[in-house]
């Protein structure tokens, strides 16, 4: 679920994605990924904003269980630090977000 009010993406925003959890937590498999909003094309920015809006709606309805993998997202702004966080169960995570975590920003072009 989200921790704070949902901000709109800004030019200096960085989205951090981490996959965690499961029966046996293995930090080496988390493979954190950081997406800098300023480095995206206009179409990627629009798609990312839509994706995050969808995630915010899903997070409000999500239920987390024990021993499940989940994605933790956090939005960071230079002057504020982490201004938003969200966790989604892996089974409820949009396919595009999984692609973004695995392959980076090129997943926003598919």
ABEGO torsion letter per residue (X at the ends): XBABBBBBBBAABBBBBBBBEEABBBAAAAGBBBBBAAABBAAAAAAAAAAAAAAAAAAAABBBBBGBBBBBBBBBBAAAEBABBBBBBAAABBAAAAAAAAAEAAAAAX
